[in-house]
């Protein structure tokens, strides 16, 4: 074990640097032998040092004996170190040692493909004469050799052991490129082959670096790196530690403080809040969050956190206060958000430079931020108050019960989504509902230990157990609590709530059992007229058993309600003067089917107790369940403002109205949304669509510029002030709305003929790509979805495109504009960049996926990449690059826009014809001949050529033409993509010239015409014929012609190419 790792372990074990809440850090006795050497090996693999990794894994095995994981790691390292025979032994040994999963078998295929050591079960056999001896197997003495390794598709499909993209890369891309280089005698040590090997090793290592037993070491490293101010490196180590301990406050604190030090205060603020949620008395985290808030100019949060930190650690707070307050003073924006937003709009209208507009937009965010409610912080503040009470009175069961009640009530996390198909975006991070509820049960058990007859603790535990589906114990606790409580108001209220919840659970489960279940699967079918995406939907009605179970659940729900009714009616009387009266009364009315009365009761409760989140939620839920969607959204817009500032409910309503072109209604919703959250750029973007729909182009451009400025400002506030050549990457979703706003701006500018400004928007969109996280291509860009988008391919609802498609579209549009400006080389660059994001990326790689949506093609761009590939192929064919044009069209037929499908067919035919001609021109007539045979053939060729020239001269002397053909004719192939335009000149003396536009060459000689039919009064009457072309070089060729009218005719060349010829 190296000294460095020994010191790290000493920090971990001796100084207790990882105080974990759920699972304690391993002690010295818990460290597996060889663990540190194993870690050294994984580190070496991430750096591409494969022989060193093999040595480290060997040391780990010397220390541990026969650990299968270490054997697997060494087998992979040996494969990448090109030690194929030892690798295959280790990979086989892993399976014999009982190693789990398919990874060893996957890497066996990889080692075979790289080393050409195919085993009988993994290869396709064939005769030696066809395959050579390079890949002979161990039993080649039996007369068999193996041409290549064949891996079954299920080995590529991801499961719990590895993802599909990983398996696809290591086999098809890494092993495939290595195998080709080996077979072709190419360089395997540099270039793409080496890069792929390093990537494969890093991918393998990073998956295994997340092992729980390595988490303490990662945290010790992160702490060391953090103290050394190597924040990037600290974050890399924290990433691995968080995989095992995602909720540990110390781990989260290092992450947050590293982000803050790297100039990402918004990211840091969220992480500090996560740390404080896990440990509400963490003074350093309060000071860190205060500084993060100060950089956003949020005085309210700064002062609150400094006050709390001062109570927890006065000395540290005193030391940090001055710098925090100085930062706040520098960043604070004096003024209202509405004032600054108006200033942004005025600046846009007056043509102010974009940087100055963004500076104003930054002030919008800062001014809004000070009054913004954030649910993650609201939750943490409340949790701290309740935990402070428990810390102050640890033996008071009331405080414990209150804490548990809050945890249970908020365990169903809150969130929002505006865009269709988007999952709920939770307002706070949560490891799992179940863990929070289990924590609440643990707290309630402490309360019941202090007081076994504590009614609130008993019923809250019953509620928690019910959410954990431990129904029998929950029922028993609730009934026992009711017996003990008598007519106690709190007990009746809680019991009524529990019974209502249980009855509603039964009813909801019964309803779901009666629903018809439908499943859909999508596949592509190639038909005579194109490629179609076919969706098959199968629906299953409820079975008799399901219906019987639903009836039983309904009966059970009815029984529960009957049993609870008396308690609930008593609770209503006891709860007079409280919001609970209205909530319980509404439940009773719902049970009786009196929906109108229930609605009025809930509305009355909300009116009298507008600050009651429970009442607000109940009314929103009632509206939603009774199909009153608009009222539900309007009420939720009110309710959300109690805990979290968001315009999402109103934006959902505006979305629906924009999609219906209900401009006036949409405008009213957006105006209300602006009052709630002026900094939300979606409001301005949606307003731009409304204005565009109304034909107000100038105003629409201004609205999209405002949206763009707000988005740029939001990101700027969470990035370092100094631009770096290596920017910190972030979620692609952070750029979705900005990119889409630029697309809309470009479209509107196009209408005004402002091509350069339009081009600038597309090029600016491309500058977001380097700022996106690695693997950005496959991210679903929900933030780029806007209400004016239409569903594709018969879908009923729009779906997000991935980030690759969005960037490919920017390249495509930029390429088209460059082409229109006459800058063909720049156009080709853009088309090539877009094409590389499409099917070209998977040339000769099968597309593989599984039922869970885990695929190796999720990062492929869609239609824009295919369209760009089409234009690229057309441009390359025009340049004479037939092979490049053919490669560009790889598999684009699946996603190419329908209006280009006929053109694609023509282009494919043009490429095929050009390829055939190219082969004929490049064909060596002497191929396969000996020197003597070549000499004889050459003499024979010269004699034949002399005879042809003599015959041509004789025929040429008698050549004649018909008057109708005399003139200059511009010949264009019937396939518009063939670069074979020519000019045919025929003179009255039978001289001809054919000039090729593409090649810049010309043929001259005599033409002899044989014509059928005659030209009557300028009208063709079956006028056609044959032209014999006697070239000056002695060659003879033939063309057939047919007049369409006096100035147009069809000409068919000897190779079958049809031209339309027009008289100049």
C-alpha positions, 0 to 999 in steps of 0.5 A: 500500500502506498504512503499516500493511500495509507495517509488517506486511510488514516484520515478516514479511520482514525479521525472519523471524517465521514459521520454517516447517518444511515450507515456508519463508515467502515472501521479499520476492521471493516476494510477489505484486504487489498481495497487500497490496491484495488482503488489504485488500480481503478485510479490508474484505469481512469488515467489510461495507465493499464499495465500499472492497473494490472499490477495494482489489481495483482497486489490487491489479489495477493492481499485478498486471496480470491475476491471475484471483483478484483479478478474481474477488474484485473481481467478488464485491465489486462484486456486494455493492456493488450494482455489478451490470454491472461485477460481471458483466464481471469475473466473465466476465473471470475465466473468460476469464483461465482462472480455475479452479472454478465460483465466478465462474459462481455469483456471476454467477447471484447478480448477475443475481438481485440486479440483475434483469439476467438473461442468456438462458442463465440465465433463464426467458423469458415474455411481457412482459404477464405479466412486466413490464420490470423484468428485461429482458435485453440482447436484450430488443429481440428481444421477450423479457423474463425473469421470474427467474433460474433456477440449476441444482441442480449449481451449488449442489452443493458440490465442491472449489471451494466448499461446498453451504451457502455456495452455497445461502446466497449465492444462495437466501437473500442474493440471493433476499431482495435480489431480493424487496426490489428487486421489492417496493420494500423497503429493501435497506440495512438489516435482514435483507437487509443482514445477509445481504450482510455474511454472504455477503461475510464467508464469501467473504473467510474462504475466501480469507483461508486462501491460503498466500501470505497466511499470513506476513502473518496470522502477523505480525498475530497476533504484533502482536495477541498482544503488544498483548494482543488475544488474540481478534483474535490467534486470528482471524489464527492461524486463517488462518495454520494453514490453510497451516501447521498444524504450525508451532510458532510459530503453535501457540505464539501460539494456545496462549498466547492461549487461556491468556490468555483463561482456557482452560487445557485448550485451551491445554495441548493447543495447547502440546503440539502446539507442543512436538511440532513443536519439542521444545526450545521453552522458552517453550512449556514455560513456557506448558504449565507455567502451563496445568497449574498452573491445573489443579493438575497438579503433576507436569506443572508440575515436569517442564516447569519442569525442562526449561525451566530447561535450555533458558532458565534466565533465562526460567524463573527469571522465570516460576517464582514465578508458576507455582508460586503458581498451582499452590499456589492450584489444587492439590487435596489428596486422592484423586479417589475421596475427592472423588467420594464427597464429590460423591455425598454432597453430591448426596444431601443436597441441597447447592446445585448451585454447591457440588457443582460446586466439589467436582467441580472437585476431582475433575478436579484430583486426577485430572488430576495422575495422568492420563496423556495420550498426546499428552504421553507421545508428546511426552516420548518424542520430546523424549528421542530428539531430545535424544539426536540434538542431543547426538550429531548424527553418531551414526546409532544415535540417528537410527535410534532416533528414526525407529523411534519415529516410525514405530511411533507413526505409526498414531495411537492413539485411542478411540470409545465411541458407535456410529458415532463416528469414532476420536478420536485422543489426539494431533493429527497432520497426517498419517501420511504426513508423519510417515513421510516425516520418518522416512525423511528421518532414516534417510537422514541415518543412512545417510549417516553409515553406509551399512551401518547395519542398523537404519536400513536395515530401519526405512527398509524398514518406512517405505517399505512403509507408504508403499507403496513395496514394491520399494525396501522389499524390496530394502533388507530383503534387503540388510540381512539379507545384511550382518547375518549372524546379528546378533540385532537384524538378525534381529529387525527383518528378521523383523518386516518380513517378518511385516508384509509377509506380513500386509499381503498377507493383509489385502489378499487378504481385502478383495478377497474381501469382498462390497461393499455400498453404500446410498442413502436417499431419501424416498417420499410414499405414500398413508399417509405419507412413508417413508424408503426405503433401497436397498442394493446388494451386489457380489460379488467379480469373477473378477479380484478373486478371481484377484488375491486368490489371487496375494496369498495366494501372495505372502504364503505365499512371503514367510512361507516366505522369512522363516521361517528368519530368524524361527526364528533370531530366536526363538532369538536373542531369548531373554530379550526380549519379541521372542521371544514376538512373533515366536514368536506370528507363526510360530504364526499362520502355521501356523494354531495359534491356541491356541498363538499366544494362549498365547504372547502371553499369556505375553509380556504376563505377563512383560513387562507394560510392553511396549506392543508386546506388549499391542497384539499381544494386543489385536489377536489377540483382536479378529481372532479374534472375542474382543471382550470379551477384546480390550476388557478387554486394551485397558483394561489396555494403554491405561493405559501411555500414556493414562488412559481408561475407554473400553474398559470403557464400550464393554462397559458400553454393550453390557450396558446395551442388553441390560438386563444390569444386574449385568454393567454395574454391574461394568464401571462400577465397574472404569471408575471405578477407572481414571478417576473424573472421567469423567462418562459412568460416572455417567450410565451408572450412572444408566441402570442404576439407572433400569432397576432401578426405583431412581428416587431413586438414578438422579436422584442419579447423573445429578446427579453426571454433570452436576456433573462435566461442568459442572466440566470445562467450568468448568476451561477457561473464564474465572473471570468470566462475560461477556456475550459468552462464548468459544464452544466445540465443541457436543460439550462440552455434549452429555452435560450436555444429555442428563443434564438430559433424563434428570433431567427425565424422572425428575423428571416421574415424581415430579410435580415439574414446576417442577424438570423445567422448570428442567432444560430451560431450563438446557439452552437456556443452553448454546446461546449458548456454542456455536461459530457453525454449531453447528446441524449438529454431530453430537452423539455426546456426547449418545448414551447406551445407552438410546436406540433406533434410529429408522426400522428402523435397526439402530444408533442414530445421533447427532442434530445439535445443532439437534435437541437444542436443539429438543427442549429448547424443545419439552419446555419448551413442553409444560410451560409449556402444562401450567402454563397459560402459553400465551404462554411455551409459544408462545415455546418452540414458535416457537424450536424450529420455527425450527430445523426446516424453516421455516429452509428455506422455499422453498429446495431441499434440496441435497446431494452424495454426500460428505454436503455439504448445505445442510440438515445444520443442520435439527432433526429430529422435535422441531422438527416436533412443536413446529411442530405445537403452534405451528400449533395454538396460532396457529389457536386465536388466529385466525392462520390464515396463521401456522398454515399457515406453521408446518406447512411440510414438517414431515410428513417428520420428525413423529412417527408418533403425530401424523401423523393429527392433522397431517392433521386440522390441515391440513384445519382450516387449509384450512377456516379459510382458506377461511372467512377469505377469504369473510369478507374478500372485497369484493363490490364488487371491480373495480367502478367507483364508479357500479357500486358505487352500483348494486350497493349499492342492489340489495343493500339492496333484496334485504336488505329482501325477505329480512327481510320473508320472514324475518318471515313464515316466523318467525311460523310457525316451530315446533320439535319437543320433542326439540330444545328445550334447550341444546346444546354444539356441537364441530366433528368436527375438534378443531383448528377453533376453532369451538365454539358453544352452540346454545339452542333454546326451545319458542317457536322462539327460538334463540341461537347463541353462538360461543366463539372470536369471543365473538359471538351470533346470535338469531332464530327456528328452523323445524324439519322432522323425519323419523322419531320418537323411540321410548322415548328411542331414535332411530329415524332421527330427522333433519331440517332447521333453518331459522334466521331471524336477527334481521338478516334473513339465513337459514341452514340446518343439518341434524341427526341424533340419535345418542341423546336427548342427542347429535346430529350437526349439519352447517352450511351450509359443510359443517362437521360438529359433534357436539352434546351436550345440556347 
